[in-house]
Amino acid sequence: MKPSWLFRETLRRFVLPSGKLLLLALGLNTALSVVSTASIAIVEPVLRVLFGHAPAPAPAPPTDFLGRLKATLFETVAAWVFVPSPEATLLRLGGFVFGLFLLKNLLKYASALVGVQLEEGIVKRLRDALVQRLVRLSVDYFAQQRTGELMSVVTNDVAVLNSHLVGAPLTLVREGLQAVLFLGILVLLSWELTLVAVGASLISLVLIRTATRYLRRYGMRMQAAMANYTAILQELLSAIRVVKAFSAESRMADAFARETSSYVRSAVKHQRVLALLPGINELVAIGALILVLVIGGYWVFSGRMQPHELLTFLFCFFALMAPVTAVLHVISQLQRGLVAAERIFRILGQEPSVRSGHRPVAGFRHELRVERLCFAYRPGVPVLEDVSFVLRKGEKLAIVGASGSGKSTLLDLLIRFYDPTEGRILLDGIDIRELRLEEYRALFGIVPQDAPLFNDTVANNIRFGAPEASLEEVIRAARLANAHEFIMELPRGYETLIGDRGVLLSGGQRQRIAIARALVRNPAILLFDEATSSLDTESERLVQQAIDRALEGRSAIIVAHRLSTITGADHILVLDRGRIVEQGTHTELLARNGLYARLWSLQFADTPLPTTHGQLED
């Protein structure tokens, strides 16, 4: 992405929507620049009083434009400030200077308040836009990204963009205008000395152009290292039990330390270049100042220039260094901001691979049909091949098979987390790719193997898929899920906070909350993806009771590893290496003495049996 495009897009999409606040901030900063310049320029009449030059009109009025402009400007100020008594003039000047600095600080305070409202509003808009985009991207995008890196973009990169790019326009306006005003005063005082000073300072431009390449390179490394250590931290905290169980604390801490060391190295190199710029720029400016002092001093000695004019020139030229340094600093810092902007817009430019259709969903009336379905995560490595079946309304369909046979992938396709590479899925004769995605997914209630819960109350976790559900509806769903009794034993019942990912609950309790969450939205089709596979015997019994109760009068697709839980299914599909190798009822499949019968025997018999394809799941 080109830096100019990134800068324009940031302004257009995130800065310009705060148009009124931006105009107010620009106005206040413009006024602040004018008053700041005036607070330095006021030194000219002070020096004139001290050097004894009365505001009498010049004996030979200047004929050139700049000379006439200078005479008009300074004589207007002098006529307002000067009185016959030098002492009274100094007092009046003192009052004027105090008023200028009072106004300057009031403007600085107001511009700071408006500036923080503007910048924080832009940061909020950026983060909201990123999250809005992320939640609408398809599941395959997240499968290819590290969660910590995405978190780093939303937090760290947005903060860097704000401090190095978003605030740049205001700083450039304020300091740039101030520099232009000071430059104008210098030209009025002596365009020849101004030309000498500016010419001597051109070396700074060459320096900046060379430095920006290195600043951008090191800025990219800093942002990448920041994303890496954020990702490691996220993985470490989310899997802290695994880390401790395998005594991997030191290994994970060392990995984090390596990334922070990489960040420090890049930051030091970045700062090495960045810190060099102000020093060299100041030396160049001092060199120009000395050159002006020498040339101007000769002109004072020869009568070509008045002493107070040379001192005013030197004051203003010295004051010019601060805004010029600020502008140069902003330009050098822009490189890191552009790197952050590039990472942000890379996410904002992503499009979901699974797109919503436009046809409304009329509900689940007759059947969900799968026709010759094929799918591969990577080209040439099929996960599902030529899968066809029908789920009729009111039926319970079970899917069994060895690990890696494609059971969970098939569920992901049914709820359109992915689209098939070949074949199609039809809801009452309509290809689901033509249907509105949100309405289609609302037909399903999903209970995964490891049901993620949120750090919220029990009630809010249950009503997550149906925010409008009343407490009565929540309790009804909890009763169906066999969860009401243990919920009422919690310290605050349904208002109890359950901790990050539900860590304050047992595995069986979490699964029953997940079943209640699926039921509260009254889904047309329930999907159970090995909902009891990781539970102990007692928890499995309670969860299985909840599942049996939930299935009454509903359509359902059940992926199971324990075959005893699906013996009552209307139809069972047996998957092996991505293909349906058998299908029928439990009795029919046992009678065929095929793969299903061998899987059944492995679970319920002590005698050795022939090995099947794949490795069975625990």
Residue pairs with C-beta under 8 A, 6 or more apart in sequence:
1 341
1 342
1 345
1 346
3 334
3 338
6 338
6 341
6 342
6 345
7 165
7 334
7 338
7 341
9 341
9 345
10 161
10 165
10 166
10 341
11 169
13 129
14 122
14 125
14 126
14 129
14 166
15 22
15 122
15 166
15 169
16 22
17 125
18 118
18 121
18 122
21 114
21 117
21 118
21 121
22 118
24 114
25 111
25 114
25 115
25 118
25 170
26 170
26 173
28 107
28 110
28 111
28 114
29 111
29 170
29 173
29 174
29 177
30 173
30 174
30 177
31 107
32 104
32 107
32 108
32 111
32 174
33 173
33 174
33 175
33 177
33 178
33 181
34 177
34 181
35 100
35 103
35 104
35 107
36 104
36 178
37 178
37 181
37 182
37 185
38 100
39 97
39 100
39 101
39 104
40 182
40 315
40 316
40 319
41 185
41 312
41 316
42 93
42 96
42 97
42 100
43 311
43 312
43 315
44 74
44 77
44 308
44 309
44 312
45 74
45 77
45 78
45 81
45 82
45 93
46 90
46 93
46 97
47 307
47 308
47 311
47 312
48 55
48 78
48 308
49 82
49 86
49 89
49 90
49 93
50 308
51 306
51 307
51 308
53 306
53 308
54 82
55 75
55 78
55 79
55 82
57 75
58 71
61 68
61 71
62 68
62 70
62 71
66 187
66 188
66 191
69 188
70 188
70 189
73 188
81 89
81 92
81 93
81 96
82 89
83 89
83 92
111 170
111 174
115 167
115 170
118 170
119 162
119 166
119 167
122 162
122 166
123 158
123 159
123 162
123 166
126 158
126 161
126 162
126 344
127 154
127 155
127 158
129 348
130 153
130 154
130 158
130 344
130 347
130 348
131 154
133 347
133 348
133 350
134 150
134 154
134 347
136 352
137 350
137 351
137 352
138 352
138 353
138 354
138 417
138 418
139 354
139 412
139 417
139 418
140 353
140 377
140 418
141 350
141 352
141 353
142 150
143 377
146 227
146 231
146 235
147 231
147 234
147 235
148 227
148 228
148 230
148 231
148 232
148 233
148 234
148 235
149 227
149 228
149 230
149 231
150 347
151 230
151 231
151 234
152 223
152 226
152 227
152 230
152 231
153 227
153 343
153 344
153 347
155 230
156 223
156 226
156 227
156 230
156 340
157 223
157 226
157 227
157 340
157 343
157 344
158 340
158 344
160 223
160 336
160 337
160 339
160 340
161 337
161 340
161 341
161 344
163 333
163 337
164 333
164 334
164 336
164 337
164 340
165 334
165 337
165 338
165 340
165 341
166 337
168 330
168 333
168 334
168 337
171 326
171 327
171 330
172 327
172 330
174 323
175 322
175 323
175 324
175 326
175 327
175 330
176 323
176 327
178 323
179 320
179 323
179 324
179 327
182 316
182 317
182 319
182 320
182 323
183 194
183 198
183 320
185 312
185 316
186 193
186 194
186 197
186 313
186 316
186 317
186 320
187 194
189 309
189 312
189 313
189 316
190 296
190 305
190 309
190 313
193 292
193 295
193 296
193 313
196 288
196 291
196 292
196 295
197 288
197 289
197 291
197 292
197 317
198 288
200 284
200 287
200 288
200 291
201 284
201 285
201 288
201 324
203 284
204 280
204 281
204 284
204 285
204 328
207 277
207 280
207 281
208 277
208 328
208 331
208 332
211 273
211 274
211 276
211 277
211 332
212 331
212 332
212 335
214 269
214 273
215 270
215 273
215 274
215 332
215 333
215 335
215 336
216 335
216 336
216 338
216 339
218 266
218 267
218 269
218 270
218 273
219 270
219 335
219 336
219 338
219 339
219 340
220 339
221 262
221 266
222 263
222 266
222 267
222 270
222 336
222 339
223 336
223 339
223 340
223 343
225 259
225 260
225 262
225 263
225 266
226 263
227 343
228 259
228 262
229 256
229 259
229 260
229 263
232 252
232 255
232 256
232 259
233 256
235 252
236 243
236 252
236 256
238 501
242 248
243 249
243 252
270 336
273 332
274 332
274 333
277 328
277 329
277 332
278 325
278 328
278 329
281 324
281 325
281 328
282 321
282 325
285 321
285 324
288 317
289 314
289 317
289 318
292 313
292 314
292 317
293 310
293 314
296 305
296 310
296 313
296 314
297 310
299 305
299 310
300 306
300 307
300 310
353 418
353 419
354 416
354 417
354 418
354 419
354 437
355 437
356 436
356 437
356 438
357 432
357 433
357 434
357 435
357 436
357 437
358 434
358 436
359 430
359 434
359 435
359 436
360 435
360 436
360 439
361 427
361 435
361 436
361 439
361 440
361 442
361 443
362 428
363 443
363 524
364 393
364 427
364 428
364 443
364 524
364 525
364 555
365 393
365 428
366 392
366 393
366 428
366 429
367 390
367 391
367 392
367 393
367 426
367 428
368 390
368 391
368 414
368 425
368 426
368 427
368 525
368 555
369 389
369 390
369 391
369 425
369 426
369 429
370 387
370 388
370 389
370 390
370 414
370 423
370 425
370 426
371 388
371 423
371 424
371 425
371 426
372 386
372 387
372 388
372 422
372 423
372 424
373 384
373 386
373 387
373 388
373 410
373 413
373 420
373 422
373 423
373 424
373 425
374 382
374 384
374 385
374 386
374 387
374 420
374 421
374 422
374 423
375 382
375 383
375 384
375 406
375 409
375 413
375 418
375 420
375 421
375 422
376 382
376 383
376 421
377 383
382 578
383 406
383 409
383 578
384 406
384 409
384 410
384 413
384 420
384 578
384 579
385 578
385 579
386 423
386 579
387 406
387 410
387 423
387 575
387 578
387 579
387 580
388 423
388 580
389 397
389 571
389 573
389 580
389 583
391 397
391 525
391 555
391 557
392 555
393 555
394 553
394 554
394 555
395 555
395 556
395 570
395 571
396 551
396 555
396 556
396 558
396 566
396 568
396 569
396 570
396 571
397 556
397 557
397 558
397 569
397 570
397 571
397 572
397 573
398 557
398 558
398 559
398 560
398 566
398 569
398 571
398 572
398 573
399 407
399 410
399 411
399 557
399 558
399 559
399 560
399 572
399 573
399 575
400 407
400 559
400 560
400 561
400 563
400 566
400 572
400 573
400 574
400 575
400 596
400 599
401 407
401 574
401 575
401 576
401 614
402 576
402 599
402 612
402 613
402 614
402 615
402 616
402 617
403 614
403 615
403 616
403 617
404 577
404 614
404 615
405 575
405 576
405 577
405 578
405 614
406 575
406 577
406 578
407 529
407 530
407 559
407 575
408 529
408 530
408 559
409 418
410 559
410 575
411 446
411 527
411 529
411 557
411 559
412 418
413 419
413 420
413 425
414 425
414 444
414 527
414 557
415 441
415 444
415 446
415 527
416 432
416 433
416 437
416 440
416 441
419 433
424 431
424 432
424 433
425 431
425 432
426 432
427 435
427 440
427 443
432 440
442 521
442 523
443 523
443 524
443 525
444 523
444 524
444 525
444 526
444 527
445 465
445 517
445 518
445 519
445 521
445 523
445 525
445 526
445 527
446 518
446 526
446 527
446 529
447 511
447 514
447 515
447 518
447 526
447 527
447 528
447 529
447 531
447 547
448 514
448 529
448 531
449 529
449 530
449 531
449 533
449 534
450 534
451 502
451 510
451 511
451 513
451 514
451 517
451 531
452 501
452 502
453 461
453 498
453 501
453 502
453 505
453 510
453 513
453 514
454 460
454 461
454 464
454 501
454 502
455 497
455 498
455 499
455 500
455 501
456 497
456 498
457 492
457 494
457 495
457 496
457 497
457 498
458 487
458 490
458 493
458 494
458 495
458 496
458 498
458 513
459 471
459 474
459 494
459 495
461 498
461 502
461 513
461 517
462 469
462 474
462 477
462 478
462 494
462 513
462 516
462 517
462 520
463 469
463 473
463 474
463 517
463 520
464 517
465 517
465 518
465 520
465 521
466 473
466 520
466 521
466 522
469 477
469 520
469 521
471 494
473 520
474 494
474 516
474 520
475 484
475 494
476 520
477 516
477 517
477 519
477 520
478 484
478 487
478 494
478 512
478 513
478 516
480 515
480 516
480 519
480 546
480 549
480 550
481 512
481 513
481 515
481 516
481 519
481 546
481 549
481 550
482 512
482 515
482 542
482 543
482 545
482 546
482 549
483 509
483 512
483 513
483 515
483 516
483 546
486 509
486 512
487 493
487 494
487 496
490 496
496 504
497 504
498 504
498 505
498 513
499 505
502 509
502 510
502 513
505 513
506 539
507 534
507 535
507 536
507 539
508 535
508 536
508 538
508 539
508 540
508 542
508 543
511 531
511 532
511 535
511 539
511 543
511 546
512 542
512 543
512 546
514 531
515 531
515 543
515 546
515 547
515 550
518 526
518 550
519 526
519 550
523 554
524 554
524 555
525 554
525 555
525 556
525 557
526 550
526 551
526 554
526 555
526 556
526 557
527 556
527 557
527 558
527 559
528 547
528 556
528 557
528 558
528 559
528 560
529 559
530 559
530 560
530 561
530 617
531 543
531 547
532 539
532 540
532 543
532 544
532 547
532 560
532 562
532 565
533 561
533 562
533 617
533 618
535 543
540 562
544 565
547 558
547 565
558 565
558 566
558 569
560 566
561 616
561 617
561 618
562 603
563 586
563 596
563 599
563 600
563 603
564 603
564 604
566 572
566 586
567 586
568 586
569 585
569 586
570 585
571 583
571 584
571 585
572 583
572 584
572 585
572 586
572 589
572 596
573 580
573 582
573 583
574 580
574 581
574 582
574 583
574 589
574 594
574 595
574 596
574 599
575 581
576 595
576 612
576 613
576 614
577 613
577 614
581 594
581 595
582 589
582 592
582 594
582 595
582 596
583 589
584 592
589 596
589 597
590 596
590 597
590 600
595 612
595 613
598 609
598 610
598 612
599 612
599 616
601 607
601 609
602 609
602 612
602 616
